[in-house]
Amino acid sequence: MSNIPIVRTLLLPQLSRRGSMGCCALTLYLRRGAVALLLMLFLSATAAAQVTKWQSVHTVKKKETLFGIARQYGITMEELAESNPEIVTPKYKLKKGATLFIPYPKASAEIVAATAVDSAPQAVPASDVSLSARPLRLSVVLPLHNKNGDGKRMVEYYRGVLMACDSMKHAGMSIDVRAWNAEPDADITSIAKEVALFRPDLIVGPLYSAQVPALTAVAEEAGARLLIPFSINAPQLLTSSAIFQVFQTPMEQCDAAVQLFFKQYGTTCHPVIIDCGDSIGARGTFTTALRRELEVRGVDYSLTSLTTPTAGFQKAFTTELPNVVVLNSSRQQALLSAFGKLSNVALSKPELRISMYGYADWMLYTQNMVENYYKYQVCMPSTFYVNTALPATRAIMQRYRKYFGQNMMASFPRFALTGFDHLCFFLRGMRQNGKQFTGARGESDYSPLQTPLRFQRIGTGGYQNRVMQLIRYTTHHTVEWVEK
């Protein structure tokens, strides 16, 4: 048997309403020039043995899927593809009345265990700690379609997942990937049963809270990790050690941002909190928490507003300590007005030392405001940051454009980079630590491009990402970021 590492099956989800997995046209995800890449990855997963006779010839019925057909006959998707290579061609669609050759299953204990249809999911043996002797089994359960924003964002995230698998293949790791299209009204019970039969090591998803219980049960039974990548309500985090939730609640992020404020400035500063008259935004929660902590620590601060006349506005600043400006709004217009007021103050009193502590939302305005960010040494607490000037970031963005024929969406964060970071972190960590991987500091040697991860146990339940980083603009026209 070849020792060449492989990504065994990069099967894409059939975009049906039910959400059941099957092979669909790869062109939804890849430009034509890149199709060969995933086809090669798929075909390298299967043995070169020739099949000389068939178990059966199957006539496709309405609503059937390739996965369901393979399961019906007790064979794997790889075996089905070996006998019917057309199913992995870019334009193939499974249609009623089509015929498929059904081979006999390979005579090996692993194949039999992986394809046996049972009333209960087959759990990975507890002794299966090392993932070096076999491919890691990855299930992706997300809305993968182009009907609305949810689907389009998750397609881009999934593309990042596939790119991470490709990178890990080149790093010497074998990965078996299966994906399901889990729309809000998908039959999650049926999907969960199919995922359970695959016996995954890692499940990525879901996007919707109602789907968490079913996938949590699968993860617990299989001894797998359930990576919940986005902001949904998952109370199972408090009770299930299988769950790894990336999202931090707004209150948790607020508390972390307050702590980063003192890590950056200490107590020998003079905060100037500016009321921006924003009745819609929610950033008053942060300034309220910051004021409470300033009072506990005995730090004097000033209050002013954007509507305060120039003379009164200047009185909020002191020449004795560094002044740190904090707005109670993250809106662009409030930030522009604040920079205008600060410019007048700096002209009148050039001896003042003024910096600013802000919000991750301000990354959206960087192109138009970067000079002021440098001038006032703006700091932004955030769970993500992407520096597109870094060679590694540029390289992955170019690869994305090459593979998929388009640029990543101009979103914050970028979903493809998020998927790439998440999977590289978990795949490297699980390769290094096997079933013992908890996502703690030092358990994965991956350096993120955008989204750092470090998980902590929540009581006796699951694990939550606790990273908050500080993005700092300097007067030397550089950007630094430090992790809390």
C-alpha positions as CSV (number, residue, x, y, z in Angstrom):
1,M,0.0,0.0,0.0
2,S,1.3,3.5,-0.8
3,N,2.6,5.6,2.0
4,I,1.7,8.9,0.2
5,P,-0.5,11.0,2.4
6,I,-3.8,11.8,0.9
7,V,-7.0,13.8,1.4
8,R,-9.3,10.9,0.8
9,T,-12.6,12.3,-0.3
10,L,-13.5,15.9,-0.8
11,L,-17.1,15.2,-1.5
12,L,-19.3,18.2,-1.9
13,P,-22.9,18.4,-0.7
14,Q,-25.8,17.9,-3.0
15,L,-27.8,21.1,-2.6
16,S,-31.1,19.6,-2.0
17,R,-33.9,20.9,0.3
18,R,-33.5,17.9,2.6
19,G,-29.8,18.5,3.0
20,S,-28.6,14.9,2.5
21,M,-25.1,14.4,1.3
22,G,-24.3,13.5,-2.2
23,C,-21.9,14.5,-5.0
24,C,-22.8,17.6,-6.9
25,A,-21.1,19.6,-9.6
26,L,-17.8,20.9,-8.3
27,T,-18.2,24.1,-10.3
28,L,-20.3,25.6,-7.6
29,Y,-17.1,25.8,-5.6
30,L,-14.3,25.7,-8.1
31,R,-13.4,27.4,-11.3
32,R,-12.9,24.9,-14.1
33,G,-9.1,25.1,-13.9
34,A,-9.1,24.0,-10.3
35,V,-11.5,21.0,-10.7
36,A,-8.6,18.7,-11.4
37,L,-7.2,19.5,-8.0
38,L,-10.1,18.1,-6.1
39,L,-10.7,15.3,-8.5
40,M,-7.1,14.2,-8.1
41,L,-7.5,14.4,-4.3
42,F,-10.6,12.3,-4.5
43,L,-9.2,9.7,-6.9
44,S,-6.0,9.3,-4.9
45,A,-8.1,8.1,-2.0
46,T,-9.1,4.9,-3.7
47,A,-7.2,1.7,-4.3
48,A,-6.3,0.8,-7.8
49,A,-7.9,-2.7,-7.7
50,Q,-10.0,-3.5,-10.7
51,V,-13.6,-4.7,-10.2
52,T,-14.5,-7.5,-12.6
53,K,-18.1,-8.2,-11.5
54,W,-20.9,-6.3,-9.8
55,Q,-23.0,-6.9,-6.8
56,S,-25.9,-5.2,-8.6
57,V,-26.9,-2.6,-11.1
58,H,-29.0,0.1,-9.4
59,T,-31.6,2.2,-11.1
60,V,-31.9,5.6,-9.4
61,K,-35.2,6.5,-7.8
62,K,-36.6,9.9,-7.1
63,K,-35.0,11.8,-4.1
64,E,-32.2,9.2,-3.8
65,T,-28.7,10.3,-3.0
66,L,-25.3,8.8,-3.7
67,F,-24.6,8.4,0.0
68,G,-27.9,6.7,0.6
69,I,-27.3,4.3,-2.3
70,A,-23.9,3.4,-1.1
71,R,-25.2,2.8,2.4
72,Q,-28.1,0.6,1.0
73,Y,-25.6,-1.8,-0.5
74,G,-23.1,-1.7,2.3
75,I,-20.3,0.0,0.3
76,T,-18.3,3.2,0.7
77,M,-18.5,6.3,-1.5
78,E,-15.0,5.5,-2.6
79,E,-16.0,2.1,-3.9
80,L,-19.1,3.6,-5.6
81,A,-16.9,6.2,-7.3
82,E,-14.4,3.5,-8.5
83,S,-17.1,1.7,-10.3
84,N,-18.9,4.8,-11.5
85,P,-16.1,7.4,-12.2
86,E,-18.6,9.8,-13.9
87,I,-20.1,10.7,-10.5
88,V,-17.1,12.9,-9.7
89,T,-17.0,14.8,-13.0
90,P,-17.9,18.5,-12.7
91,K,-21.3,18.4,-14.5
92,Y,-22.6,15.2,-13.1
93,K,-26.1,15.3,-11.5
94,L,-27.9,12.3,-10.0
95,K,-31.1,11.8,-11.9
96,K,-34.1,9.5,-11.6
97,G,-33.7,6.5,-14.0
98,A,-29.9,6.6,-14.1
99,T,-28.0,3.4,-13.5
100,L,-25.1,2.8,-11.2
101,F,-22.8,-0.2,-11.0
102,I,-22.7,-1.6,-7.5
103,P,-19.5,-3.4,-6.6
104,Y,-19.0,-6.0,-3.9
105,P,-17.7,-4.4,-0.7
106,K,-14.0,-4.8,0.0
107,A,-13.2,-7.6,2.4
108,S,-11.6,-5.7,5.3
109,A,-12.8,-5.1,8.8
110,E,-12.4,-1.4,8.5
111,I,-14.7,-1.2,5.4
112,V,-17.3,-3.4,7.0
113,A,-17.4,-1.4,10.2
114,A,-17.6,1.9,8.2
115,T,-20.4,0.9,6.0
116,A,-22.6,-1.4,8.1
117,V,-26.1,-0.1,8.5
118,D,-27.1,-0.3,12.2
119,S,-29.9,1.2,14.2
120,A,-27.3,3.0,16.4
121,P,-24.3,5.1,15.3
122,Q,-21.0,3.3,15.4
123,A,-18.8,5.0,18.0
124,V,-15.0,5.3,17.5
125,P,-13.3,2.8,19.9
126,A,-12.0,4.5,23.0
127,S,-8.5,3.1,22.3
128,D,-8.4,4.9,19.0
129,V,-6.3,7.8,20.4
130,S,-3.7,8.1,17.6
131,L,-4.9,9.5,14.3
132,S,-1.5,8.9,12.6
133,A,-2.4,5.3,11.5
134,R,-5.6,6.3,9.6
135,P,-7.3,9.3,7.9
136,L,-9.0,11.8,10.2
137,R,-12.7,11.7,9.4
138,L,-14.2,15.2,9.0
139,S,-17.9,16.0,8.7
140,V,-19.1,19.5,7.7
141,V,-22.8,20.2,8.5
142,L,-23.6,23.8,7.3
143,P,-26.0,25.5,4.9
144,L,-24.1,25.2,1.7
145,H,-26.1,26.9,-1.1
146,N,-26.4,30.1,-3.0
147,K,-30.0,31.1,-2.1
148,N,-29.2,33.7,0.6
149,G,-26.5,35.3,2.7
150,D,-26.2,32.4,5.1
151,G,-25.6,29.9,2.3
152,K,-23.1,32.1,0.4
153,R,-21.1,32.9,3.6
154,M,-21.0,29.2,4.6
155,V,-19.9,28.2,1.0
156,E,-17.0,30.6,1.4
157,Y,-16.2,29.2,4.9
158,Y,-16.4,25.7,3.5
159,R,-14.0,26.6,0.7
160,G,-11.5,27.7,3.4
161,V,-12.0,24.3,5.1
162,L,-11.2,22.5,1.8
163,M,-8.1,24.7,1.4
164,A,-7.0,23.8,4.9
165,C,-7.4,20.1,4.1
166,D,-5.3,20.5,1.0
167,S,-2.6,22.3,3.0
168,M,-2.6,19.5,5.6
169,K,-2.4,16.9,2.9
170,H,0.9,18.5,1.8
171,A,2.0,18.5,5.4
172,G,1.6,14.7,5.6
173,M,-1.9,14.3,7.0
174,S,-4.7,12.1,5.6
175,I,-8.2,13.5,5.8
176,D,-11.6,12.0,4.8
177,V,-14.1,14.9,4.3
178,R,-17.9,14.6,4.0
179,A,-20.3,17.5,3.8
180,W,-24.0,18.0,4.3
181,N,-26.2,20.9,3.3
182,A,-28.0,21.7,6.5
183,E,-30.5,24.5,5.7
184,P,-32.8,25.8,8.5
185,D,-35.6,23.4,7.6
186,A,-33.4,20.4,6.8
187,D,-34.2,17.0,8.3
188,I,-31.4,17.2,10.9
189,T,-32.4,13.9,12.3
190,S,-31.7,12.1,9.0
191,I,-28.5,14.1,8.5
192,A,-27.4,13.2,12.0
193,K,-27.9,9.5,11.3
194,E,-25.8,9.7,8.2
195,V,-23.1,11.6,10.0
196,A,-23.1,9.0,12.7
197,L,-22.6,6.2,10.2
198,F,-19.5,8.0,9.0
199,R,-18.0,7.9,12.5
200,P,-16.4,11.3,12.4
201,D,-13.5,12.5,14.5
202,L,-14.5,16.2,14.0
203,I,-17.8,17.7,13.1
204,V,-17.9,21.4,11.9
205,G,-21.3,23.0,12.4
206,P,-24.1,23.7,12.7
207,L,-25.1,27.3,11.9
208,Y,-28.5,27.1,13.5
209,S,-29.2,26.6,17.2
210,A,-32.1,24.1,16.6
211,Q,-29.6,21.6,15.0
212,V,-27.1,21.6,18.0
213,P,-28.8,18.8,20.1
214,A,-28.8,16.2,17.3
215,L,-25.2,16.9,16.3
216,T,-24.1,16.9,20.0
217,A,-25.5,13.5,20.4
218,V,-23.6,12.2,17.4
219,A,-20.4,13.7,18.6
220,E,-20.8,12.2,22.1
221,E,-21.6,8.8,20.7
222,A,-18.7,8.8,18.2
223,G,-16.1,10.3,20.6
224,A,-15.8,13.3,18.2
225,R,-15.4,17.0,18.6
226,L,-18.2,19.3,17.6
227,L,-16.7,22.6,16.4
228,I,-19.4,25.3,16.4
229,P,-17.8,28.1,14.4
230,F,-20.3,31.0,14.7
231,S,-22.6,32.8,17.0
232,I,-25.5,30.6,17.9
233,N,-27.2,29.7,21.2
234,A,-25.7,26.4,22.4
235,P,-26.7,25.7,26.0
236,Q,-25.2,22.2,25.5
237,L,-21.8,23.8,25.9
238,L,-22.4,23.7,29.7
239,T,-23.0,20.0,29.8
240,S,-21.3,18.3,26.9
241,S,-17.5,17.9,26.7
242,A,-17.8,17.2,23.0
243,I,-18.5,20.9,22.1
244,F,-15.9,23.5,21.1
245,Q,-17.6,26.8,20.6
246,V,-15.7,29.7,18.9
247,F,-18.2,32.4,19.7
248,Q,-17.9,34.6,22.8
249,T,-21.0,36.4,24.0
250,P,-21.1,40.2,23.8
251,M,-20.8,40.4,27.5
252,E,-17.7,38.1,27.5
253,Q,-16.2,40.2,24.8
254,C,-17.0,43.4,26.7
255,D,-15.3,42.1,29.9
256,A,-12.2,41.0,27.9
257,A,-12.0,44.5,26.2
258,V,-12.1,46.2,29.6
259,Q,-9.2,44.0,30.8
260,L,-7.2,44.7,27.7
261,F,-7.7,48.4,28.3
262,F,-5.8,48.1,31.6
263,K,-3.3,45.8,30.1
264,Q,-2.5,48.4,27.6
265,Y,-2.6,51.6,29.7
266,G,-2.5,50.5,33.3
267,T,-3.9,53.0,35.9
268,T,-1.5,55.9,35.1
269,C,-3.7,57.4,32.3
270,H,-6.5,59.8,32.1
271,P,-9.5,58.3,30.2
272,V,-11.7,60.8,28.4
273,I,-15.1,59.2,27.6
274,I,-17.0,61.0,24.9
275,D,-20.8,60.8,24.5
276,C,-21.6,60.6,20.8
277,G,-25.4,60.9,21.1
278,D,-25.8,57.4,19.6
279,S,-29.2,56.1,20.7
280,I,-29.1,53.1,18.4
281,G,-25.7,51.6,19.0
282,A,-24.9,49.2,21.9
283,R,-21.4,50.5,22.7
284,G,-22.6,52.2,25.8
285,T,-22.4,48.8,27.5
286,F,-18.7,48.9,27.1
287,T,-18.2,52.4,28.4
288,T,-20.5,51.7,31.3
289,A,-18.4,48.6,32.2
290,L,-15.2,50.6,31.8
291,R,-16.4,53.4,34.0
292,R,-17.3,50.9,36.7
293,E,-13.9,49.3,36.6
294,L,-12.1,52.7,36.6
295,E,-14.0,53.7,39.7
296,V,-13.1,50.4,41.4
297,R,-9.4,50.9,40.6
298,G,-9.5,54.6,41.7
299,V,-8.7,56.0,38.3
300,D,-10.1,59.6,37.6
301,Y,-11.7,60.1,34.2
302,S,-13.5,62.9,32.4
303,L,-16.9,62.9,30.6
304,T,-17.6,65.1,27.6
305,S,-19.6,64.9,24.3
306,L,-19.3,65.7,20.7
307,T,-21.7,68.6,21.0
308,T,-19.7,70.3,23.8
309,P,-18.2,73.6,22.6
310,T,-14.5,73.7,21.9
311,A,-13.5,75.4,25.1
312,G,-15.4,73.0,27.3
313,F,-14.3,70.0,25.3
314,Q,-10.6,70.9,25.8
315,K,-11.1,71.0,29.6
316,A,-11.7,67.3,29.6
317,F,-8.0,66.7,28.8
318,T,-5.0,67.0,31.1
319,T,-1.3,67.7,30.5
320,E,-0.2,65.6,33.5
321,L,-1.1,62.1,32.2
322,P,-1.6,60.4,28.8
323,N,-5.2,61.0,27.7
324,V,-7.0,57.9,26.4
325,V,-10.2,58.8,24.4
326,V,-13.1,56.3,24.4
327,L,-16.3,56.8,22.4
328,N,-19.6,55.3,23.4
329,S,-20.3,54.6,19.7
330,S,-18.6,52.6,17.0
331,R,-20.4,54.4,14.1
332,Q,-18.3,55.9,11.4
333,Q,-19.8,59.4,11.6
334,A,-19.1,59.6,15.4
335,L,-15.5,58.6,14.8
336,L,-15.1,61.2,12.1
337,S,-16.6,63.9,14.3
338,A,-14.3,62.8,17.2
339,F,-11.2,63.1,15.0
340,G,-12.3,66.6,14.0
341,K,-12.6,67.6,17.7
342,L,-9.3,66.0,18.6
343,S,-7.6,67.8,15.8
344,N,-8.7,71.2,17.2
345,V,-7.6,70.2,20.7
346,A,-4.2,69.1,19.4
347,L,-3.7,72.4,17.5
348,S,-4.6,74.4,20.6
349,K,-2.6,72.3,23.1
350,P,0.2,70.5,21.2
351,E,1.7,69.3,24.5
352,L,-1.2,67.0,25.1
353,R,-0.6,63.2,24.8
354,I,-3.7,61.7,23.1
355,S,-4.5,58.2,22.1
356,M,-7.7,56.3,21.4
357,Y,-9.3,53.0,22.5
358,G,-12.0,51.8,20.1
359,Y,-13.8,48.9,18.6
360,A,-13.3,46.1,16.0
361,D,-16.0,47.7,13.8
362,W,-13.5,50.4,13.1
363,M,-11.5,48.0,10.9
364,L,-14.2,48.7,8.3
365,Y,-13.1,52.3,8.1
366,T,-9.4,51.7,7.9
367,Q,-9.0,52.7,4.3
368,N,-10.3,56.3,4.9
369,M,-9.1,56.8,8.4
370,V,-5.7,55.0,8.7
371,E,-3.7,58.2,9.1
372,N,-5.7,59.2,12.1
373,Y,-5.4,55.7,13.5
374,Y,-1.6,56.1,13.3
375,K,-1.7,59.7,14.7
376,Y,-3.8,58.8,17.7
377,Q,-2.3,55.3,18.2
378,V,-5.8,53.7,18.0
379,C,-6.2,50.4,19.8
380,M,-9.0,48.0,18.9
381,P,-9.9,44.9,20.9
382,S,-11.0,42.1,18.6
383,T,-11.4,38.4,18.2
384,F,-9.9,38.6,14.7
385,Y,-7.6,40.6,12.5
386,V,-6.3,40.1,9.0
387,N,-3.2,41.9,7.7
388,T,-3.4,41.5,3.9
389,A,0.1,42.8,3.6
390,L,1.6,39.7,5.1
391,P,3.1,37.2,2.5
392,A,1.3,34.2,4.0
393,T,-2.1,36.0,3.9
394,R,-1.5,37.2,0.3
395,A,-0.6,33.7,-0.7
396,I,-3.8,32.1,0.6
397,M,-5.9,34.8,-0.9
398,Q,-4.2,34.2,-4.3
399,R,-4.8,30.5,-3.9
400,Y,-8.4,31.1,-3.3
401,R,-8.7,33.3,-6.4
402,K,-6.9,30.6,-8.4
403,Y,-9.1,27.7,-7.2
404,F,-12.5,29.4,-7.2
405,G,-12.1,32.1,-9.9
406,Q,-13.1,35.0,-7.6
407,N,-11.9,37.0,-4.7
408,M,-13.0,36.4,-1.1
409,M,-16.0,38.5,0.0
410,A,-14.9,41.8,1.5
411,S,-16.4,40.9,4.9
412,F,-15.0,41.3,8.4
413,P,-13.9,38.7,9.3
414,R,-13.3,37.0,5.9
415,F,-15.1,33.7,6.0
416,A,-12.7,31.7,3.9
417,L,-9.8,32.7,6.1
418,T,-12.0,31.8,9.1
419,G,-12.6,28.3,7.8
420,F,-8.9,28.0,6.9
421,D,-7.8,29.0,10.4
422,H,-10.3,26.9,12.2
423,L,-9.5,23.7,10.4
424,C,-5.7,24.2,10.3
425,F,-5.8,24.8,14.1
426,F,-7.9,21.6,14.8
427,L,-6.2,19.4,12.2
428,R,-2.7,20.2,13.5
429,G,-3.8,19.9,17.1
430,M,-5.5,16.6,16.6
431,R,-2.6,15.2,14.7
432,Q,-0.3,16.2,17.5
433,N,-2.5,15.2,20.4
434,G,-5.0,12.7,19.0
435,K,-8.2,12.3,21.0
436,Q,-6.6,14.2,23.9
437,F,-6.7,17.5,22.0
438,T,-8.6,20.2,24.0
439,G,-7.5,23.3,22.1
440,A,-5.6,24.7,25.0
441,R,-2.5,27.0,24.6
442,G,0.4,25.1,23.0
443,E,-1.6,22.1,21.8
444,S,-1.6,23.3,18.2
445,D,1.4,24.7,16.4
446,Y,-0.7,26.6,13.9
447,S,-0.1,30.4,13.5
448,P,-3.4,32.0,12.4
449,L,-3.8,34.3,9.4
450,Q,-6.9,36.0,10.9
451,T,-8.7,34.1,13.7
452,P,-6.6,33.0,16.7
453,L,-8.1,30.2,18.9
454,R,-7.4,29.1,22.4
455,F,-10.1,27.1,24.2
456,Q,-10.8,26.8,27.9
457,R,-13.1,24.3,29.7
458,I,-16.4,25.7,30.8
459,G,-17.1,24.0,34.2
460,T,-17.6,20.3,33.5
461,G,-19.0,20.9,30.0
462,G,-17.4,21.8,26.7
463,Y,-14.7,24.3,25.6
464,Q,-15.0,27.9,24.5
465,N,-12.5,30.1,22.6
466,R,-11.2,32.7,25.0
467,V,-8.9,34.7,22.7
468,M,-9.2,38.4,22.6
469,Q,-6.4,40.4,20.9
470,L,-5.5,44.0,20.8
471,I,-4.8,45.6,17.4
472,R,-2.5,48.6,17.9
473,Y,-1.7,51.3,15.4
474,T,1.6,53.1,16.1
475,T,3.0,56.5,15.2
476,H,5.7,54.6,13.2
477,H,3.0,53.6,10.7
478,T,3.0,50.0,11.8
479,V,0.3,47.7,13.1
480,E,0.9,45.4,16.1
481,W,-1.4,42.9,17.7
482,V,-1.1,41.2,21.0
483,E,-3.2,38.4,22.4
484,K,-4.8,38.6,25.8
